[in-house]
Amino acid sequence: MRFALCNEVLQPLPFRDQCALAAAQGYDGLEVAPFTLADNPAHISDAQAAQCRRIAQDHGLVISGLHWLLVAPAGLSIVDADAAVRARTVSFMRRLIELCALMGGKYLVHGSPKQRSVPAGSTPAQALERATECFAQAGAAAAAAGVVYCIEPLASRETDLINTVAEAARIVDEVASPGLRTMIDCSAAGQMEAEPIAQLMERWMPGGHVAHVQVNDPNRRGPGQGELRFAPILAKLLQLEAAGQYDGVVAVEPFDYLPDGPGCAARAIGYLTGIVEGLRHG
């Protein structure tokens, strides 16, 4: 099992220092939020993307993927009634897909709740139709680039569109592209799903709908810093890996850093690797 750290946890350290710290703590990779690399990620050049890949490799890491995709620049939306806004957003998504491939990443996680929530004057059905069209284009571009674009179900307190894995899976099935999948964010799943997360994985991973997992507590802190127990989740992932039904990384994505970013990251990797060691040899 491979663990990646979402790199914004280590902000404002320079990227090279983020890699050094994550490697020293025992992570296998970084999951990169593009806005941490540039105010407008579309301006990241091919050469800069390749340099990030080399920096990570120099520290024994990989850039596993990208997340927090539409935070910057302002004005992006996959649900806006204006087709020009959506077209501009899809163009930006395509560029992020290119950058992900150049960095050596394997997936992109599309959360971005503010850029997909139902806009004023539109119905949920209209917003979902527009979002699905954008995801279809992203899935095609991802397939061509050899990566996977993942729809992230998020809690209803963040967005009113696509809150469960089942809702995301319906889009994946409708689009039917090898480049489009969904994923499981444990914080959101712990708030929104009717069944335990291990059962959720058992339901959706064997069919290939889920391509990625982020671990965090519903209280938005790191794994092990709340009430959600991760041993059953990791046990299920190990079982699914052994069966060839999941081969992705597990990314640590807290939002409330306790005691601070580096301390939260260190606690998370120690907690998770301790569970895995116990499951394998206990």
C-alpha positions as CSV (number, residue, x, y, z in Angstrom):
1,M,0.0,0.0,0.0
2,R,1.4,3.4,-1.0
3,F,0.6,6.6,0.8
4,A,0.8,10.1,-0.7
5,L,0.5,13.4,1.2
6,C,-1.6,16.3,-0.2
7,N,1.0,18.9,-0.6
8,E,-1.0,22.0,0.6
9,V,-0.6,20.5,4.1
10,L,3.1,21.6,3.9
11,Q,2.4,25.1,2.6
12,P,4.2,27.6,2.6
13,L,7.3,25.5,2.2
14,P,8.8,25.5,-1.3
15,F,8.1,22.4,-3.3
16,R,11.6,21.0,-2.9
17,D,11.3,21.3,0.9
18,Q,7.8,19.7,0.8
19,C,9.3,16.7,-1.0
20,A,12.2,16.5,1.5
21,L,9.9,16.6,4.5
22,A,7.3,14.1,3.0
23,A,10.1,11.7,2.1
24,A,11.6,11.9,5.6
25,Q,8.3,11.2,7.2
26,G,7.8,8.0,5.1
27,Y,5.4,9.0,2.3
28,D,5.7,7.5,-1.1
29,G,4.4,10.5,-3.0
30,L,2.8,13.9,-3.1
31,E,-0.7,14.7,-4.4
32,V,-0.4,18.2,-5.7
33,A,-2.9,21.1,-5.6
34,P,-2.0,23.1,-8.7
35,F,-2.7,26.4,-7.1
36,T,0.2,25.8,-4.8
37,L,2.6,25.9,-7.7
38,A,1.2,29.0,-9.5
39,D,-1.5,31.7,-9.1
40,N,-2.8,30.5,-12.5
41,P,-1.9,26.8,-12.9
42,A,-2.6,27.2,-16.7
43,H,0.6,29.2,-16.8
44,I,2.7,26.3,-15.5
45,S,5.0,25.3,-18.5
46,D,5.8,21.8,-19.7
47,A,9.3,22.4,-18.5
48,Q,8.2,23.4,-15.0
49,A,5.9,20.4,-14.8
50,A,8.8,18.1,-15.7
51,Q,11.0,19.9,-13.2
52,C,8.5,19.1,-10.4
53,R,8.6,15.5,-11.5
54,R,12.4,15.4,-11.3
55,I,12.4,17.1,-7.9
56,A,10.0,14.6,-6.5
57,Q,12.1,11.7,-8.0
58,D,15.3,13.2,-6.5
59,H,13.7,12.7,-3.1
60,G,12.5,9.2,-3.9
61,L,8.9,10.3,-4.4
62,V,6.3,10.3,-7.2
63,I,3.7,13.0,-7.9
64,S,0.8,10.6,-7.6
65,G,-1.8,13.0,-9.0
66,L,-3.5,16.4,-8.8
67,H,-6.5,17.7,-6.7
68,W,-8.2,21.0,-5.8
69,L,-8.3,21.6,-9.5
70,L,-10.5,24.7,-10.0
71,V,-9.5,26.8,-7.0
72,A,-7.6,29.3,-9.3
73,P,-8.0,31.2,-11.4
74,A,-11.3,32.8,-10.5
75,G,-14.4,32.5,-12.8
76,L,-14.3,28.8,-13.5
77,S,-17.5,26.6,-13.5
78,I,-18.7,23.4,-15.0
79,V,-22.4,24.3,-14.3
80,D,-22.6,27.9,-15.4
81,A,-25.5,28.7,-17.7
82,D,-23.0,30.5,-20.0
83,A,-21.5,28.0,-22.4
84,A,-18.4,30.2,-22.9
85,V,-17.6,29.9,-19.2
86,R,-18.0,26.1,-19.3
87,A,-15.8,25.9,-22.4
88,R,-13.1,28.0,-20.8
89,T,-13.3,25.7,-17.7
90,V,-13.0,22.6,-19.8
91,S,-10.0,24.0,-21.6
92,F,-8.4,24.6,-18.2
93,M,-9.2,21.1,-17.1
94,R,-7.5,19.7,-20.3
95,R,-4.4,21.7,-19.4
96,L,-4.4,20.3,-15.9
97,I,-4.7,16.8,-17.4
98,E,-1.6,17.5,-19.6
99,L,0.3,18.8,-16.6
100,C,-0.6,15.7,-14.5
101,A,0.8,13.4,-17.2
102,L,3.9,15.5,-17.5
103,M,4.5,15.4,-13.7
104,G,4.1,11.6,-13.8
105,G,0.7,11.6,-12.1
106,K,-1.9,8.9,-12.6
107,Y,-5.1,10.7,-11.6
108,L,-6.9,14.0,-11.1
109,V,-9.5,14.5,-8.3
110,H,-12.3,16.9,-9.2
111,G,-13.8,18.3,-6.0
112,S,-14.1,22.0,-6.4
113,P,-17.5,22.5,-4.7
114,K,-17.9,26.2,-5.4
115,Q,-17.3,25.7,-9.1
116,R,-20.0,22.9,-9.5
117,S,-22.8,23.9,-7.1
118,V,-26.2,24.6,-8.7
119,P,-26.1,28.3,-9.8
120,A,-28.9,30.8,-9.2
121,G,-31.5,30.5,-11.9
122,S,-30.7,26.9,-12.8
123,T,-32.3,23.6,-11.6
124,P,-30.3,20.7,-10.2
125,A,-31.1,18.8,-13.4
126,Q,-29.7,21.5,-15.6
127,A,-26.5,21.8,-13.5
128,L,-26.0,18.0,-13.5
129,E,-26.4,17.9,-17.3
130,R,-23.9,20.7,-17.8
131,A,-21.4,19.1,-15.4
132,T,-21.8,15.7,-17.1
133,E,-21.0,17.2,-20.4
134,C,-17.8,18.8,-19.0
135,F,-16.8,15.5,-17.3
136,A,-17.3,13.6,-20.6
137,Q,-14.8,16.0,-22.3
138,A,-12.4,15.7,-19.3
139,G,-12.7,11.9,-19.4
140,A,-11.8,11.8,-23.1
141,A,-8.8,14.0,-22.6
142,A,-7.7,11.9,-19.6
143,A,-7.9,8.7,-21.5
144,A,-5.8,10.2,-24.4
145,A,-3.2,11.3,-21.8
146,G,-3.1,8.0,-20.0
147,V,-4.5,9.3,-16.7
148,V,-7.8,9.0,-14.9
149,Y,-10.1,11.9,-14.1
150,C,-12.0,11.3,-10.8
151,I,-15.3,12.9,-9.8
152,E,-15.2,13.5,-6.1
153,P,-18.4,13.1,-4.1
154,L,-18.5,15.8,-1.4
155,A,-20.6,16.5,1.6
156,S,-23.8,18.6,1.2
157,R,-22.4,21.3,3.5
158,E,-19.9,21.9,0.7
159,T,-22.0,21.5,-2.4
160,D,-25.5,20.5,-3.5
161,L,-24.3,18.5,-6.5
162,I,-22.9,15.0,-6.4
163,N,-22.8,14.1,-2.8
164,T,-22.5,10.2,-2.9
165,V,-20.5,7.6,-4.7
166,A,-23.7,6.3,-6.3
167,E,-24.4,9.7,-7.8
168,A,-20.9,10.0,-9.2
169,A,-21.0,6.4,-10.5
170,R,-24.1,7.2,-12.5
171,I,-22.2,9.9,-14.3
172,V,-19.3,7.5,-14.9
173,D,-21.6,4.9,-16.3
174,E,-23.4,7.4,-18.5
175,V,-20.2,8.8,-19.9
176,A,-18.6,5.3,-20.3
177,S,-15.0,6.6,-20.8
178,P,-12.0,4.7,-19.5
179,G,-10.6,8.1,-18.5
180,L,-13.5,8.9,-16.1
181,R,-14.0,7.4,-12.7
182,T,-15.0,8.4,-9.2
183,M,-13.2,8.2,-5.8
184,I,-13.8,7.9,-2.1
185,D,-13.0,10.8,0.3
186,C,-13.4,9.3,3.7
187,S,-14.4,12.6,5.3
188,A,-17.2,13.2,2.9
189,A,-18.2,9.5,2.8
190,G,-18.3,9.4,6.6
191,Q,-20.9,12.2,6.5
192,M,-23.0,11.3,3.5
193,E,-23.0,7.5,2.9
194,A,-25.6,5.2,4.5
195,E,-23.1,2.3,4.9
196,P,-19.7,2.0,6.4
197,I,-16.8,3.0,4.2
198,A,-15.4,-0.5,4.0
199,Q,-18.7,-1.8,2.7
200,L,-18.8,1.2,0.3
201,M,-15.5,0.1,-1.1
202,E,-16.7,-3.5,-1.4
203,R,-19.7,-2.3,-3.3
204,W,-18.0,0.0,-5.9
205,M,-14.3,-1.0,-6.3
206,P,-14.7,-4.5,-7.9
207,G,-16.6,-3.0,-10.8
208,G,-13.9,-0.4,-11.5
209,H,-15.9,2.7,-10.6
210,V,-13.4,3.9,-7.9
211,A,-9.9,4.8,-8.9
212,H,-8.7,6.7,-5.8
213,V,-9.0,7.1,-2.0
214,Q,-8.4,10.0,0.3
215,V,-8.1,9.4,4.0
216,N,-9.3,12.0,6.5
217,D,-11.8,12.2,9.3
218,P,-15.3,13.6,9.1
219,N,-14.1,16.3,11.5
220,R,-11.7,17.4,8.7
221,R,-8.6,16.4,10.7
222,G,-6.1,13.8,9.7
223,P,-6.8,10.1,10.0
224,G,-6.6,9.0,13.7
225,Q,-7.6,12.5,14.9
226,G,-11.3,11.8,15.1
227,E,-13.9,9.1,15.7
228,L,-13.6,7.3,12.3
229,R,-11.7,4.1,12.6
230,F,-9.4,3.4,9.7
231,A,-8.4,-0.2,10.4
232,P,-11.5,-1.7,8.7
233,I,-11.0,0.7,5.8
234,L,-7.3,-0.3,5.3
235,A,-8.1,-4.0,5.8
236,K,-10.6,-3.8,3.0
237,L,-8.2,-2.0,0.8
238,L,-5.5,-4.6,1.4
239,Q,-8.1,-7.3,0.5
240,L,-9.1,-5.5,-2.7
241,E,-5.4,-4.9,-3.7
242,A,-4.7,-8.6,-3.2
243,A,-7.6,-9.4,-5.5
244,G,-6.4,-7.0,-8.1
245,Q,-9.4,-4.7,-7.6
246,Y,-7.6,-1.6,-6.5
247,D,-4.1,-0.5,-7.4
248,G,-4.2,3.2,-6.5
249,V,-2.5,5.2,-3.8
250,V,-4.1,6.3,-0.6
251,A,-3.7,10.1,-0.1
252,V,-3.7,11.9,3.2
253,E,-5.9,15.0,2.9
254,P,-6.7,16.8,6.2
255,F,-8.0,20.3,6.2
256,D,-7.7,21.2,9.9
257,Y,-4.0,20.7,10.7
258,L,-3.4,19.7,14.3
259,P,-0.9,20.7,15.8
260,D,0.3,22.1,12.4
261,G,0.8,20.9,8.9
262,P,4.1,19.0,9.3
263,G,2.9,17.6,12.7
264,C,-0.4,16.5,11.2
265,A,1.3,14.8,8.3
266,A,3.7,13.0,10.6
267,R,1.0,11.8,12.9
268,A,-1.1,10.5,9.9
269,I,1.6,8.5,8.3
270,G,2.6,6.9,11.6
271,Y,-1.0,6.0,12.4
272,L,-1.7,4.5,8.9
273,T,1.5,2.5,8.6
274,G,1.1,1.2,12.1
275,I,-2.4,-0.1,11.1
276,V,-1.1,-1.7,7.9
277,E,1.8,-3.3,9.8
278,G,-0.6,-4.7,12.4
279,L,-2.9,-6.0,9.7
280,R,-0.1,-7.7,7.8
281,H,1.7,-9.2,10.7
282,G,-0.6,-9.0,13.7
